[in-house]
Amino acid sequence: MSARDQQRLLRQLEGHMRQCKGRADIRRQLAQTGMAEGDIWKFECAVRHQIREERIQRRAA
C-alpha cells in the first residue's frame, strides 16, 4: 500500500475516534501498510489530545 493509502486510513481512524466507533480493523490495515504500532499509537494519542482540547474549548465558550 502507498503513503496515500496510509493517509486515507489515518483520516478514517481519526473519524472513528471522534465518533467512538471501533478502530481495530483500521489499526490492522495500517499495520499491513508497514506503519509501526508505535507510530499508530502516537497518532491516536495526538488525536485524543486534540479531541480533548476541542471539548474543553466548547465547554468554555
Phi, psi and omega in degrees: 000154185265174176297328178297318178295320178299316180297319178298316180293323178295319176296321179295319178298316178299317178299319179293323178295319180292331181262004180059041177261167178297144184237357187300317181296319181292319177301317180298317179295321178296320178297324179291336178281353179103005179282133181290149180302322179297322179291322177297316180298317178300318179297315180298319179297318179297318179293317178301317179298316180297316179298316179299315179297319179297320179294319179298317180296321179294319181293325181285337183283000000 
